[in-house]
């Protein structure tokens, strides 16, 4: 059993956030997840962040450790805590105010959620909020890409060894 498996036992399911998608940049404003579902659609990450969290977009993030305030996250708290521990960085404030005062998904939060280094997208000069969300949503979670590549390499090596006769066929 790995250290992470002991630290985060799977005795109960965690509520995970939706994955950021490129079309978040074009979806218009957030809707309550129940309203989005009633319209026949699944809620988006922005819907969840805007309507299901208990955080003020103007909140100051405490700089006293690797974790954000647990009261921000509601039913997502366990998953956020786990990802903060794995990443070694606290989650940023997940909301920003739009130009007319409405709430929007913070690109820095989407960037953190995807496992990207801080500023990888959000500090690129000249990108608008919409462009940042679009690029982050078009991206790949580096941890997942690494795991997929590792599995692919193991499979390729196994296949080559079978074809070379070093491993008997079953």
MODELLER restraints for C-alpha pairs under 7 A, 6 or more apart:
rsr = mdl.restraints
at = mdl.atoms
rsr.add(forms.Gaussian(group=physical.xy_distance, feature=features.Distance(at['CA:14:A'], at['CA:78:A']), mean=6.36, stdev=0.5))
rsr.add(forms.Gaussian(group=physical.xy_distance, feature=features.Distance(at['CA:14:A'], at['CA:79:A']), mean=5.94, stdev=0.5))
rsr.add(forms.Gaussian(group=physical.xy_distance, feature=features.Distance(at['CA:15:A'], at['CA:75:A']), mean=6.12, stdev=0.5))
rsr.add(forms.Gaussian(group=physical.xy_distance, feature=features.Distance(at['CA:15:A'], at['CA:76:A']), mean=5.20, stdev=0.5))
rsr.add(forms.Gaussian(group=physical.xy_distance, feature=features.Distance(at['CA:15:A'], at['CA:79:A']), mean=6.68, stdev=0.5))
rsr.add(forms.Gaussian(group=physical.xy_distance, feature=features.Distance(at['CA:16:A'], at['CA:76:A']), mean=6.04, stdev=0.5))
rsr.add(forms.Gaussian(group=physical.xy_distance, feature=features.Distance(at['CA:16:A'], at['CA:79:A']), mean=6.13, stdev=0.5))
rsr.add(forms.Gaussian(group=physical.xy_distance, feature=features.Distance(at['CA:17:A'], at['CA:45:A']), mean=6.35, stdev=0.5))
rsr.add(forms.Gaussian(group=physical.xy_distance, feature=features.Distance(at['CA:18:A'], at['CA:44:A']), mean=6.36, stdev=0.5))
rsr.add(forms.Gaussian(group=physical.xy_distance, feature=features.Distance(at['CA:18:A'], at['CA:45:A']), mean=4.89, stdev=0.5))
rsr.add(forms.Gaussian(group=physical.xy_distance, feature=features.Distance(at['CA:19:A'], at['CA:45:A']), mean=6.49, stdev=0.5))
rsr.add(forms.Gaussian(group=physical.xy_distance, feature=features.Distance(at['CA:20:A'], at['CA:45:A']), mean=6.12, stdev=0.5))
rsr.add(forms.Gaussian(group=physical.xy_distance, feature=features.Distance(at['CA:20:A'], at['CA:110:A']), mean=6.36, stdev=0.5))
rsr.add(forms.Gaussian(group=physical.xy_distance, feature=features.Distance(at['CA:20:A'], at['CA:137:A']), mean=4.72, stdev=0.5))
rsr.add(forms.Gaussian(group=physical.xy_distance, feature=features.Distance(at['CA:21:A'], at['CA:137:A']), mean=3.74, stdev=0.5))
rsr.add(forms.Gaussian(group=physical.xy_distance, feature=features.Distance(at['CA:21:A'], at['CA:138:A']), mean=6.22, stdev=0.5))
rsr.add(forms.Gaussian(group=physical.xy_distance, feature=features.Distance(at['CA:22:A'], at['CA:133:A']), mean=6.52, stdev=0.5))
rsr.add(forms.Gaussian(group=physical.xy_distance, feature=features.Distance(at['CA:22:A'], at['CA:134:A']), mean=4.12, stdev=0.5))
rsr.add(forms.Gaussian(group=physical.xy_distance, feature=features.Distance(at['CA:22:A'], at['CA:135:A']), mean=6.50, stdev=0.5))
rsr.add(forms.Gaussian(group=physical.xy_distance, feature=features.Distance(at['CA:22:A'], at['CA:136:A']), mean=6.98, stdev=0.5))
rsr.add(forms.Gaussian(group=physical.xy_distance, feature=features.Distance(at['CA:22:A'], at['CA:137:A']), mean=4.01, stdev=0.5))
rsr.add(forms.Gaussian(group=physical.xy_distance, feature=features.Distance(at['CA:22:A'], at['CA:138:A']), mean=5.09, stdev=0.5))
rsr.add(forms.Gaussian(group=physical.xy_distance, feature=features.Distance(at['CA:23:A'], at['CA:134:A']), mean=6.63, stdev=0.5))
rsr.add(forms.Gaussian(group=physical.xy_distance, feature=features.Distance(at['CA:24:A'], at['CA:133:A']), mean=6.83, stdev=0.5))
rsr.add(forms.Gaussian(group=physical.xy_distance, feature=features.Distance(at['CA:24:A'], at['CA:134:A']), mean=6.88, stdev=0.5))
rsr.add(forms.Gaussian(group=physical.xy_distance, feature=features.Distance(at['CA:25:A'], at['CA:130:A']), mean=4.84, stdev=0.5))
rsr.add(forms.Gaussian(group=physical.xy_distance, feature=features.Distance(at['CA:25:A'], at['CA:133:A']), mean=5.65, stdev=0.5))
rsr.add(forms.Gaussian(group=physical.xy_distance, feature=features.Distance(at['CA:25:A'], at['CA:134:A']), mean=5.36, stdev=0.5))
rsr.add(forms.Gaussian(group=physical.xy_distance, feature=features.Distance(at['CA:30:A'], at['CA:46:A']), mean=5.89, stdev=0.5))
rsr.add(forms.Gaussian(group=physical.xy_distance, feature=features.Distance(at['CA:30:A'], at['CA:47:A']), mean=4.81, stdev=0.5))
rsr.add(forms.Gaussian(group=physical.xy_distance, feature=features.Distance(at['CA:30:A'], at['CA:50:A']), mean=6.84, stdev=0.5))
rsr.add(forms.Gaussian(group=physical.xy_distance, feature=features.Distance(at['CA:31:A'], at['CA:47:A']), mean=5.41, stdev=0.5))
rsr.add(forms.Gaussian(group=physical.xy_distance, feature=features.Distance(at['CA:32:A'], at['CA:47:A']), mean=5.82, stdev=0.5))
rsr.add(forms.Gaussian(group=physical.xy_distance, feature=features.Distance(at['CA:32:A'], at['CA:51:A']), mean=5.78, stdev=0.5))
rsr.add(forms.Gaussian(group=physical.xy_distance, feature=features.Distance(at['CA:33:A'], at['CA:43:A']), mean=4.89, stdev=0.5))
rsr.add(forms.Gaussian(group=physical.xy_distance, feature=features.Distance(at['CA:33:A'], at['CA:47:A']), mean=5.84, stdev=0.5))
rsr.add(forms.Gaussian(group=physical.xy_distance, feature=features.Distance(at['CA:33:A'], at['CA:48:A']), mean=6.60, stdev=0.5))
rsr.add(forms.Gaussian(group=physical.xy_distance, feature=features.Distance(at['CA:36:A'], at['CA:42:A']), mean=6.28, stdev=0.5))
rsr.add(forms.Gaussian(group=physical.xy_distance, feature=features.Distance(at['CA:36:A'], at['CA:43:A']), mean=5.66, stdev=0.5))
rsr.add(forms.Gaussian(group=physical.xy_distance, feature=features.Distance(at['CA:37:A'], at['CA:43:A']), mean=6.51, stdev=0.5))
rsr.add(forms.Gaussian(group=physical.xy_distance, feature=features.Distance(at['CA:46:A'], at['CA:104:A']), mean=6.64, stdev=0.5))
rsr.add(forms.Gaussian(group=physical.xy_distance, feature=features.Distance(at['CA:46:A'], at['CA:105:A']), mean=5.19, stdev=0.5))
rsr.add(forms.Gaussian(group=physical.xy_distance, feature=features.Distance(at['CA:49:A'], at['CA:94:A']), mean=6.65, stdev=0.5))
rsr.add(forms.Gaussian(group=physical.xy_distance, feature=features.Distance(at['CA:49:A'], at['CA:105:A']), mean=6.58, stdev=0.5))
rsr.add(forms.Gaussian(group=physical.xy_distance, feature=features.Distance(at['CA:50:A'], at['CA:95:A']), mean=6.95, stdev=0.5))
rsr.add(forms.Gaussian(group=physical.xy_distance, feature=features.Distance(at['CA:50:A'], at['CA:103:A']), mean=6.34, stdev=0.5))
rsr.add(forms.Gaussian(group=physical.xy_distance, feature=features.Distance(at['CA:50:A'], at['CA:104:A']), mean=6.63, stdev=0.5))
rsr.add(forms.Gaussian(group=physical.xy_distance, feature=features.Distance(at['CA:53:A'], at['CA:72:A']), mean=5.85, stdev=0.5))
rsr.add(forms.Gaussian(group=physical.xy_distance, feature=features.Distance(at['CA:53:A'], at['CA:73:A']), mean=5.43, stdev=0.5))
rsr.add(forms.Gaussian(group=physical.xy_distance, feature=features.Distance(at['CA:53:A'], at['CA:74:A']), mean=6.04, stdev=0.5))
rsr.add(forms.Gaussian(group=physical.xy_distance, feature=features.Distance(at['CA:54:A'], at['CA:71:A']), mean=6.69, stdev=0.5))
rsr.add(forms.Gaussian(group=physical.xy_distance, feature=features.Distance(at['CA:54:A'], at['CA:72:A']), mean=4.66, stdev=0.5))
rsr.add(forms.Gaussian(group=physical.xy_distance, feature=features.Distance(at['CA:54:A'], at['CA:73:A']), mean=6.48, stdev=0.5))
rsr.add(forms.Gaussian(group=physical.xy_distance, feature=features.Distance(at['CA:54:A'], at['CA:74:A']), mean=6.98, stdev=0.5))
rsr.add(forms.Gaussian(group=physical.xy_distance, feature=features.Distance(at['CA:55:A'], at['CA:72:A']), mean=4.94, stdev=0.5))
rsr.add(forms.Gaussian(group=physical.xy_distance, feature=features.Distance(at['CA:57:A'], at['CA:93:A']), mean=6.52, stdev=0.5))
rsr.add(forms.Gaussian(group=physical.xy_distance, feature=features.Distance(at['CA:57:A'], at['CA:95:A']), mean=4.87, stdev=0.5))
rsr.add(forms.Gaussian(group=physical.xy_distance, feature=features.Distance(at['CA:57:A'], at['CA:96:A']), mean=5.20, stdev=0.5))
rsr.add(forms.Gaussian(group=physical.xy_distance, feature=features.Distance(at['CA:57:A'], at['CA:97:A']), mean=6.66, stdev=0.5))
rsr.add(forms.Gaussian(group=physical.xy_distance, feature=features.Distance(at['CA:61:A'], at['CA:93:A']), mean=6.81, stdev=0.5))
rsr.add(forms.Gaussian(group=physical.xy_distance, feature=features.Distance(at['CA:66:A'], at['CA:84:A']), mean=6.62, stdev=0.5))
rsr.add(forms.Gaussian(group=physical.xy_distance, feature=features.Distance(at['CA:66:A'], at['CA:88:A']), mean=5.97, stdev=0.5))
rsr.add(forms.Gaussian(group=physical.xy_distance, feature=features.Distance(at['CA:66:A'], at['CA:89:A']), mean=4.92, stdev=0.5))
rsr.add(forms.Gaussian(group=physical.xy_distance, feature=features.Distance(at['CA:66:A'], at['CA:90:A']), mean=4.65, stdev=0.5))
rsr.add(forms.Gaussian(group=physical.xy_distance, feature=features.Distance(at['CA:67:A'], at['CA:81:A']), mean=6.75, stdev=0.5))
rsr.add(forms.Gaussian(group=physical.xy_distance, feature=features.Distance(at['CA:67:A'], at['CA:84:A']), mean=6.18, stdev=0.5))
rsr.add(forms.Gaussian(group=physical.xy_distance, feature=features.Distance(at['CA:67:A'], at['CA:89:A']), mean=6.87, stdev=0.5))
rsr.add(forms.Gaussian(group=physical.xy_distance, feature=features.Distance(at['CA:67:A'], at['CA:90:A']), mean=4.36, stdev=0.5))
rsr.add(forms.Gaussian(group=physical.xy_distance, feature=features.Distance(at['CA:67:A'], at['CA:91:A']), mean=6.90, stdev=0.5))
rsr.add(forms.Gaussian(group=physical.xy_distance, feature=features.Distance(at['CA:68:A'], at['CA:90:A']), mean=5.20, stdev=0.5))
rsr.add(forms.Gaussian(group=physical.xy_distance, feature=features.Distance(at['CA:68:A'], at['CA:91:A']), mean=5.79, stdev=0.5))
rsr.add(forms.Gaussian(group=physical.xy_distance, feature=features.Distance(at['CA:70:A'], at['CA:77:A']), mean=5.94, stdev=0.5))
rsr.add(forms.Gaussian(group=physical.xy_distance, feature=features.Distance(at['CA:84:A'], at['CA:90:A']), mean=5.26, stdev=0.5))
rsr.add(forms.Gaussian(group=physical.xy_distance, feature=features.Distance(at['CA:84:A'], at['CA:91:A']), mean=6.41, stdev=0.5))
rsr.add(forms.Gaussian(group=physical.xy_distance, feature=features.Distance(at['CA:91:A'], at['CA:109:A']), mean=6.68, stdev=0.5))
rsr.add(forms.Gaussian(group=physical.xy_distance, feature=features.Distance(at['CA:91:A'], at['CA:112:A']), mean=6.68, stdev=0.5))
rsr.add(forms.Gaussian(group=physical.xy_distance, feature=features.Distance(at['CA:92:A'], at['CA:108:A']), mean=6.57, stdev=0.5))
rsr.add(forms.Gaussian(group=physical.xy_distance, feature=features.Distance(at['CA:92:A'], at['CA:109:A']), mean=5.41, stdev=0.5))
rsr.add(forms.Gaussian(group=physical.xy_distance, feature=features.Distance(at['CA:93:A'], at['CA:109:A']), mean=6.57, stdev=0.5))
rsr.add(forms.Gaussian(group=physical.xy_distance, feature=features.Distance(at['CA:94:A'], at['CA:105:A']), mean=6.12, stdev=0.5))
rsr.add(forms.Gaussian(group=physical.xy_distance, feature=features.Distance(at['CA:94:A'], at['CA:106:A']), mean=5.14, stdev=0.5))
rsr.add(forms.Gaussian(group=physical.xy_distance, feature=features.Distance(at['CA:94:A'], at['CA:109:A']), mean=4.98, stdev=0.5))
rsr.add(forms.Gaussian(group=physical.xy_distance, feature=features.Distance(at['CA:95:A'], at['CA:103:A']), mean=6.37, stdev=0.5))
rsr.add(forms.Gaussian(group=physical.xy_distance, feature=features.Distance(at['CA:95:A'], at['CA:104:A']), mean=5.61, stdev=0.5))
rsr.add(forms.Gaussian(group=physical.xy_distance, feature=features.Distance(at['CA:95:A'], at['CA:105:A']), mean=4.92, stdev=0.5))
rsr.add(forms.Gaussian(group=physical.xy_distance, feature=features.Distance(at['CA:95:A'], at['CA:106:A']), mean=4.66, stdev=0.5))
rsr.add(forms.Gaussian(group=physical.xy_distance, feature=features.Distance(at['CA:96:A'], at['CA:103:A']), mean=5.82, stdev=0.5))
rsr.add(forms.Gaussian(group=physical.xy_distance, feature=features.Distance(at['CA:96:A'], at['CA:104:A']), mean=5.37, stdev=0.5))
rsr.add(forms.Gaussian(group=physical.xy_distance, feature=features.Distance(at['CA:96:A'], at['CA:105:A']), mean=6.26, stdev=0.5))
rsr.add(forms.Gaussian(group=physical.xy_distance, feature=features.Distance(at['CA:96:A'], at['CA:106:A']), mean=5.17, stdev=0.5))
rsr.add(forms.Gaussian(group=physical.xy_distance, feature=features.Distance(at['CA:97:A'], at['CA:103:A']), mean=4.76, stdev=0.5))
rsr.add(forms.Gaussian(group=physical.xy_distance, feature=features.Distance(at['CA:97:A'], at['CA:104:A']), mean=6.08, stdev=0.5))
rsr.add(forms.Gaussian(group=physical.xy_distance, feature=features.Distance(at['CA:98:A'], at['CA:104:A']), mean=6.23, stdev=0.5))
rsr.add(forms.Gaussian(group=physical.xy_distance, feature=features.Distance(at['CA:107:A'], at['CA:122:A']), mean=6.57, stdev=0.5))
rsr.add(forms.Gaussian(group=physical.xy_distance, feature=features.Distance(at['CA:107:A'], at['CA:129:A']), mean=6.89, stdev=0.5))
rsr.add(forms.Gaussian(group=physical.xy_distance, feature=features.Distance(at['CA:107:A'], at['CA:132:A']), mean=6.28, stdev=0.5))
rsr.add(forms.Gaussian(group=physical.xy_distance, feature=features.Distance(at['CA:107:A'], at['CA:133:A']), mean=5.75, stdev=0.5))
rsr.add(forms.Gaussian(group=physical.xy_distance, feature=features.Distance(at['CA:108:A'], at['CA:122:A']), mean=6.28, stdev=0.5))
rsr.add(forms.Gaussian(group=physical.xy_distance, feature=features.Distance(at['CA:110:A'], at['CA:136:A']), mean=6.90, stdev=0.5))
rsr.add(forms.Gaussian(group=physical.xy_distance, feature=features.Distance(at['CA:111:A'], at['CA:136:A']), mean=6.25, stdev=0.5))
rsr.add(forms.Gaussian(group=physical.xy_distance, feature=features.Distance(at['CA:112:A'], at['CA:118:A']), mean=6.77, stdev=0.5))
rsr.add(forms.Gaussian(group=physical.xy_distance, feature=features.Distance(at['CA:114:A'], at['CA:141:A']), mean=5.02, stdev=0.5))
rsr.add(forms.Gaussian(group=physical.xy_distance, feature=features.Distance(at['CA:115:A'], at['CA:141:A']), mean=5.89, stdev=0.5))
rsr.add(forms.Gaussian(group=physical.xy_distance, feature=features.Distance(at['CA:115:A'], at['CA:142:A']), mean=6.41, stdev=0.5))
rsr.add(forms.Gaussian(group=physical.xy_distance, feature=features.Distance(at['CA:121:A'], at['CA:132:A']), mean=6.25, stdev=0.5))
rsr.add(forms.Gaussian(group=physical.xy_distance, feature=features.Distance(at['CA:122:A'], at['CA:132:A']), mean=6.26, stdev=0.5))
rsr.add(forms.Gaussian(group=physical.xy_distance, feature=features.Distance(at['CA:161:A'], at['CA:167:A']), mean=5.76, stdev=0.5))
rsr.add(forms.Gaussian(group=physical.xy_distance, feature=features.Distance(at['CA:162:A'], at['CA:168:A']), mean=6.33, stdev=0.5))
rsr.add(forms.Gaussian(group=physical.xy_distance, feature=features.Distance(at['CA:162:A'], at['CA:169:A']), mean=6.48, stdev=0.5))
